[in-house]
Structures are given as structure tokens and as C-alpha cells.
């Protein structure tokens, strides 16, 4: 392996070395300064290429940045135990990323849904008529790529689809209510299938979590709570509200639902980049070749999932019965309460409690003045109410034993990760920077949408729990630069900087969305912002 790498690197050096440097090397009077500069440049490039070779076993993410992406990574539910809850049934999990890129049909057969031509006994005219009959507010395009996805969903994985159909009966009415509240198309509920196959504990390779696959920073931006006891990314309803806000903001940017849906996967920055490369077109299929590889299959998967949810009977797919209660009652808990206390006094199992309340990380509902929501199936409601006066003190010395309690807290508390902005210095390579911050080269590439070559002065975002003392820290909810603000007229005023966008400005302020800024300042999607202009952000 080392010999092969050496040969490859030598070949790369020969190819990359410019003709001018080549002539200087073999001339009688080479320019020392030119040689030194050229060699240093080649060393930086080859060092980065060497890192790519060394990390060839690590899945790479194509031009996707976690700074503007909810789910920049791929889920591998079928073949990776690392990303599957130990108690979850793998039969209920479908990796849409595996569908989009290549899907394992059997041990010896892999199919690529973008390039292959799947066949079906159903004529194209029938597929087209059925999609049209859905009367979707969101356009549902049809072509060979979409057809491949539909055939795959309906013919190749019916034993996965039946589980999602069963789960849909429980979750979809709740998601419809959420999107209706924000006056958004109800069809967007299908995105929960695309993101996680309706698995509230889904975790991607990039550490996006929950049914709606939120990254840590994006979750905080949309006011989801994450601490040692609670992670609202795992709460399908709380994260569903955050997803609705995100999609509303994306539609405000692009004015097109297919582009907004695509941006949910790769972020608005990558969609804007694809638009520029396509000459300014905002048609999804025109910018399709310029989108990241994972995102190209996102809209076809959306169409296929929507088709399958509507026409599963025509394909003889029957929803698998799922034992989820049709009616839940909610209680506001203001004092610490353990799942064990609830279980022993009401008869509900702790696993059931976790299924209905997946956001609680250690079987503990923490107490505070605002209170935390407990959801119980209606058939356990009376038992809970009858024991509410004694439940908090029931075996509290056991369930809240200081040692057990603190161990639970410590086991769930992951190191606080800060976002560090690193400015590339002359001579630095990705491997140097990765070693400095104790992260992987592939992580830096994924976070910043870069490949091998970086340039001096380039700003890179690094997510690390141990940034060096001399690095510039930023909080997990702020952007790379400190917001330049003043107070005026009861509002926080922000001075627009060169290179700012309204989307990026919104991310500098916790709890502020793009839509908030546009409404507060009377902007439309065609409004141009100029450096030096002051805009209102939020009340003081």
C-alpha cells in the first residue's frame, strides 16, 4: 500500500509540476526563489492529496457544508450498527441516502438510481396520470430518474415501505397540523420519510439527529433545546416545527418549492452555487447537474415517496400494523421525574415511554419553572392522575440516587463543541489544520465544502471541543464574525458588512430567522442589500 501511494504521489508530482518549473530544474542556472516557491506549492497540494489517499476508507461528502445543511451526511441504516438504536428494529429503517446513491438489492447486486434504467409493467402514462391526480401544490416532475425512484420504492423494498406506511398513520396527521399552522403545503410532511424513514432516533454520519435530521448548530438556530437531559431534535413534533420554519425561510430565498426542498439537504449556499453555475436558472432540472451528488436524488425521492404513500394499494403493499396509541394526553412536568417512577405506578413500560418521549436522553424528565412535556397514551392517563400526588416522591432515593443521577448526567453530556474560524496561512495544508484541531481532514472538507487545495487567507469553520488557545472562538449559535450591532428605536440594529446575505445575518442571532428579518424590514426576495446599511433584527 505504501509503495503504491508513493508511486501515485510521484506521478502526481510529475503531472502537477508546471513546465516553467520543469525547465528551471533542468536548466544550468535555475532561479532559487522560483524553485522554492514552486516546490512549496507542490508539497502543499501533494500533502492534501496524500491525506485523501490515507482516508480513502472514510466516506467523503461531496461539496456539502454543515454550516448550511441540516443533513449533509449519508445515513446507512442497513449496514452500520453505529447509527442504529440498539433497540430499534432494522426492518423499520430505510436509508434514503442509500437509495439516492446506490442501493443494496442483495449481496451481489448494487443499483444506481441516477444512471440505471429500471423497468416496470406500468406504462409511463399511468405514472404521470397518478402524479397529476394527487393535485399537489408542490410540482411533481416525472422523468426517468423519478421513475427509477418510484420503481425502487414500490417494487424493490416493499418490506421497508410497509413499516413506514404503518408509522405514517401515527405521525402524518401531526405533521399536517404543523405545516398547516405555518401556512405551508402539507405535502412537505413527506420529507420526514426522506430524512429518516420516520425513525425519531436516526443519527447520520455527520451527527444530524432525529426524524428531521437537524445538525447541532442549525437546531439551536431554530430554538431546539439540547442539553444533558433533553435533545429536542429527537422530538418529532418540536423538530417538525423547526423544519417548517427552515423550509419557510428556504422558500423565501428561492421562491420555488423544489429548490427549497433541495436546500433542506445541502443548504441554500450549495443551491445558490448551482444556480450560478447554471447561468442563473432557478429550474431544478437545469441546476440538477451542479448540485451535490446526494442532493440530486433528494427531489426524485420526495416525488417517489409521495407517490408510494398515495398508491401503495395499487402495488399491493399493505401498511404493517404499528402499536402506537391513536390518542395521547400531555402533562406539564415541573419537577424531576424518572421513567421508572411513571412505569411502576402506571403500568406503562419504560420502552413505551421512550417511544412517545424520545427527547429525554436518560429516562429523566428534568424539572424547571417552564416545565417539560410528558406524553402518555390515553389508557395510562387515569393511573398517572391518580398517583400524581405521590409519584414524584416514589422511590426517589433509588431513582435519583446522587451517584446514579450524576452518572446519567455525565454519560449524556457530550463535550461542548465550539465553532472556530481558522484563517489559512501560507504553507498550511488540510492535514496541518486537522492535526492542530484534532479533527479529521474529511470533517474539514465536509464542514466547508472544500476538496484538496486550500489557499492562504481562506476562512475555514472547524467544529471542535478543544480548539487551540490562539484560535478565534465563536459560540455555537453565532456565525464566524461578531455581529456589529447598536440599539435604536427599541430594536437591535445590524450594520450590513461586505459579503453578507440576509440568511447569514439571521444565523448570527439566536432565535432569529430569515423570515423574521424580512418581515421586520419590509424586504422581498428581490430586495438588494448594500454594505453599510442598518437593518432591524429584533426588539431590545
N, C-alpha and C positions, 0 to 999 in steps of 0.2 A: 504493500500500500504506500509506504513512504517513498519507495523508488518511483512508483507511478506518479505520485504527487510531484516529485522533483522534476520528472520528465515534463509533466504538464506545465509546471511553473517556468521551466527553462524555455519551453516552446512559446508560452505566453510572453515572456520577456522579449524573445526574438521578434514576435509579431508586433508587440506594442512599441518597441523602440523605434522612434522616428528615423527617417532616412538621414536627416541632418545630423543627429547624434551618432548614427552609424558611421557616417563619413568622417566625423570628428574623431571617433575612437580609432579608426584605421588610418587616419592622416598622420603625416610626420609631425605636425605642430598642432595638437588638439588644444582647444580652449578649456582650461581647467574649470573655470566658473560654469561654463555651459555644460560640461560633463557632470559636475557635481549636482547641478540643478536638475538635469535630466535623470540622473541615477536616483536621486531622492524621489522624484516624481514616480519613476517606475517601481521603486521599493514600496511606496505607499499603495499603489494600485495592486501590486502583486501580493502584498500583505493582506489586503482585503479579500483578494481572490482566494488566497490560501485559507483564510478563515471560512469562506463559503465551502471549500472542499472539505475542511475538517468538520464542518457542521452539516454535511450533506445528509446525515440521517435525521436532522431536525426538520419538521415540516415548516416550509417557508411560506410567508403570506405575501401575496403579490400586490405591491403598491397600496397597502391599506394602513391607515394610521389610526391608532386607538384614541387619538385626540379628538377625532370627529367621527368615530364609528361606535355604534352600540355593540356590534358583534363583528369584530374584524377577523376572528379566527374561525376555524372549521371545527364542528362537533364530530366526534367519531364514536357514536353510541354503540355501534355494532361490535367494534373490536378493541375498545380501550376501556379497561376496568377503571382507569384513573378518573374518568369523567362520569362514572355512573354511581348513583347512590347504591350503597350495598344492599339495601332492602327493596330497591326498585326492580320491577320485572323488565328484563330487556325486551320482552315482547311488546311492551308499551312504548318503546323508544324508537324514533325514526330520525336518522341523521339527514337533514335536508342538504347539508354541505356535501355529504357523501353522494346524494342524489345529483347535485349540481355539477360535481366534478367527475366522479366516476363511482359507480355503484356495484357492490359485490352481489352478483346473482347466485353464484355458487363458488366453490373454492377455486375453480379454474376458469372462471368467466367474469371479466370486468367490462362494463359498458360505459361509454362516454356519451352523455345525453346531448352534448352540443354537436358532436360530429357524426354519430351513428344515425342510421335510418331504421327506426323500429316500425314494424308493420302491425296492422290491425285489420280485422274483418269489417270494422266500422268505417264507412266512407268519410272523407273529409267533410262533405256537405252536411253530414249528421252532426259531427263535432261543432261545426260552425253554427248550425241552427240551434243546437243546445246552448252554446255560449250566448248567442243572441237572445234566447228566450229567458236568460237569467235577468235581463233588464238591469244590468249592473251600472251604477253611477260611475264606477271606475272602468275605463275601457278594458276589454278583454281581448287582446290581439290573438290571432291564430296564424301559425306558420309551422314549418317542420320541427323547429326547436320546441315550440309549445306542444306540438303533437307528441313528440318523444316523451315529454314530461307527463302528459296525460296518460299515455300508454303505460308508462312505468308505474304511475300511481295506481291505475285501475287493473293492470294485468300482472305486474311483476311482484308487487308487495301487498296483496290483499290481506295477508295475515298481520300486517302492520297498520293498514288503514282501518281495519275493523275496530282496533283498540282506540284509535283517535276519534272515530265516529262515536264510540261509546262515551269517551271523555267529553266530546263536544256537547252532548246533551246536558252536561252539568255546567260547563264553562261558557259556552257561546251566548246564552241568554244574558249572562252577567257582562260580557264584553260588549254586546249590542247596546246595553244600557249605558255603558261608559261612553262609547263613541257617539251615541245619541245626545248625551249630556254636553259634549263639545261640538255638536252640530257637524259631525264628520260622517263620511259614508260608513255604513255598518259593515260593508264588505271587508273593511280593514281588520276585522276580528280574525280573518284567515291568517294573518301574519303570525299569530301565536302558534299556529301549526308549522309554518315555515321556520320559525325561530327555534322551536324546542320540541315539536311534536306533543305539545301540551304537557310537558313534564316540568313542574314547578321547581325541581331541584337540578335542572340541567346546568352544566358548567362547561364552558368551551375551553379550548386550549389557550386562549388569550385571557381566561378568567372572567369572561362575561357570564353572568349568572341569571338564573330564573327563567320563567316561561317566556319573558320578553327580552331576555339576553342583554342586560344592561352592564356596561363597563362601570368600574368604581366611580370614576370622576363624573361620567355622564349621569349616573344615578344621583349623585349629590347635587349636580346642576338642576335636576328636576325634583329636588326635595324628597328623595327617598332616604329613609333613615338606615344607617349602617353603624352598628357598634358591636360590643362584645356579646350582646344578648339578642339583638334584633337585626335582621337583614331584610329590608322590605323589597329587595329585588326578588326574593323568593315568594313574596305575597302576590299572587296573580292579579288581585284587584288593585292594590296600591301601585304596582308596577304597570298595570294596564292603564291607569290614569296618566302615569308618566309617559308611556308610549303614545297615548293620544296627544299629549302636549308636544312631544317631539315631532310627530307626524304633522301636526298643525303648523309648527314652525317650519318644517321642511316644505310643506305646500306653499307657505307664504313666500319662501325663497324662490321656488321653481314654477309655481302656478300650474303644475302638472302632476297628477297622482302617480303615474308610473315612475317619474323621476323622484318623487317624494318617497315612494316605496323602495326604490333602489338606494337612495341616500340613507335609509334606515340601516342598510347593510354596510355600506362603505363610507358613509359620511358625506355631507354636502361638498366638502373640499374636493373629493375624488370625482363627484358628479360634475362639478364646475370645471375640473380639469378635462374631463371627457368632452364636455360641451365646447370648450375652447379648441380642443384637438379636432373636433368635428366641424369646425368653421362657424360655431355659434348656434348650431341647430339644437333645438330642445325636443326633438323627436327621439324617443327611447331607442328605436331600432337603428337610427342614424348614429347615435353615440355608442351603441352596443359594443363595437369592436374596441373602443377606447376605455371601456370600464374594466376594473379589476376582474380577474378570472372568476372569482367566487360570486361577484355581483351579477355577472352576465346571466347566470341561471336563476337569479332571485325572482325576477318578474315572471318568467315561464313557470317557475314552481308555484308562484302565487296563483296564476291562472289555472294550473293543473289541480291544485288543492281545492280551489273554489269549485271547479267542475266536478271533482270527485265527491265533495261534500253534498252537492246537489243531485248527482246522477249515480250514486253508488248502487241503488236498486237495479238500475239498468245493467249494471255489471255484476249483479248477483253477489254483492258484498253486503253483509249484514252486520250492523253495529254489535260489538261484543258487549254484553251486559257489564256495567261497571257499578260497583256498590258505593255510590256516592249519594248522600241524602238529597232529596229534592228540595227540602226546606231547612234553612239554618237560622238559628237565633244568635244574636250577638249580645255580648256583655262587656261593659267597660270595667276593666280591672285596674285599680289604683294602688294595690298593694302586691308585693311579690307573691306569686302563686306558682306552684310546681305542678307539672302534668301528673305526677304521681298522686298528689292530693286530689286532683279532679277525678282521676281514674278510679281510685279506691272508694270514693264517696258517690260516684255516679254510675259506675259500671262500664264507661267507655274505655277502650284500650288506649294506651299512650300512642300507639301507632296511628290510630284513627285521629287522635288529637293533632298529631303531627301532620297528617294528610290535610286537615282542614285549616291548620295554622302553621304552615311550613316556615314562616318568617322567624319563628322562635328557635334559636340555634341550640340551646342546651336544656330543652324541656322546661324552661323557666320563663314565665311572663314577668318581666320586671315591673316594679311599682314606681309610679311618679304621679305628679299632680294632674297632668293631662290625661293619664290613663292609657291603657293598651287594650285593643280589641281581642276578645276571645270568641271564636265561632264554635257553636255546638249544634249537632243535629237535633232536630226538634224533639226526638224521642228521649233525649237526655236532659232536656231543659228543666222539667219539673224536679228531677233529682238534684240538679245543681241549685235551683232556687231554694229547695227545702233545706239544703245544707250550707247555704251561703253564710250563715252566721257563725259557723264553726270551721268552715273549710280552710280558712287562712291559718288557723292555729293547729290544724290536724297534722300530727306527726312532724311539726315544723322543725323540731330538734334533729330529726332524721334527714328530711328533705333539704333543710337549709343548714345542715351541719357546716360550720365555718370552713373545715378542710375541704369537704365535698363542694361547697358553694364556690370557694375561691379557685379550686381546681377547674371547675366548669368554666369560670370566667377566664382563667388563664389559657385554657385549652382552646377557647374560641377566639381569643384576641390575636389576630394576625398582626404582624408588625405594621405600624402606621407608615404607609408609603407616601413619600412626598414626590412632587413633580419638580425636577431640576432642569433648568435650561442651561445647556452646555454650548458655548461658542467654540467652534472648531478652530484650533490653532494650526499654523503651518507645520507640517510634518506629522500631524496626528492621523491615525487610521482608526477604523471602527474597532479593531481589536484592542488598540491602546485605550480607547474610551470605555469599552466594555470591561476591561480589566480594572480600570480606575473606579468604576461604579459597581463592580461585582455583579454584572448582568451579562446576558448572552448577546453576541453580535446579532443574532436573529431577532432578539427582542428590540434592539435599537432600530433595526431595519423595519420591523413591523410598526413600531410606535411613530416613525417619522416618514414612512413611505419611501425609503431610500433603498438602493441596491448595494453596490460595492464602493463606488467612488464618492468621496465627500470632498468639499472644498473649504479652504480657510475662510473664516467668517460665517460659515453656515451655522444656524442655530438648531440644535437637536434637543428634543424633550426626552428626559430619562426618568423612568419611574423606579425609585429605589428606596429601601428602608434605611440605607446607610450612605447617604451622599457625603462626599468629602467636605471638610470644613470650608474650603475656599470656594466651593461651588455656590451658585446663586440659587437659593431655595425659593420655591413658591408653594403656597398652600395647595391642598388637593382640590380646592374648588375655584382657584383663580387661574388665570392664564399666565403666560410666561412673563408678561410685564405688569408692573404695578399700575392699577388704574389711576389715571390723572383726574382727580375729581375735586369739585368745590361744592358748596351749598348755596342755593339761590331759590328764593320763592317757595321754600318748603320742599325742594327737590334736591336729590343728588345730581350734580351736573358733571358730565364727562366730556372732555375735550378730545375730539377725534384726532388720532395720530395717522401719519402716513402709513398706508398698507392695511389699515383697519377695515374690517367689514362689520356690519351690524351683528352677524352671527357670532363673530369672535368677541365683540364687545359684550354681548349678553353673557358669554361664558366667564367674563371677569367678575361677575357679581352673582353671589349665591341667591338662588330663588328668582332670578330674572330670566325671562325667556325672550327670544327674538320678537315674538308676537307682542309682548309687553312693551318693548321699546318702540315698535312701530305704531302701536295704538297711542302711546303717550305723546309721541312727537308728530302724529298725523302723517306718517310715512306710508307710501305704497311700494309695491315691489319694483316700480320704475324710478323711485327716488334715488338720486345720486348723492352720496355723502362726500364732503370735502374735508381735508385735514384742517384743523383749527376751529372747526365748527363745534359748538357746545350743544349737547343734547341732554334731555331729561332722562334719568334712569329709573328712579323710584322716589317716593316720599322719604324725607329725612326721618 
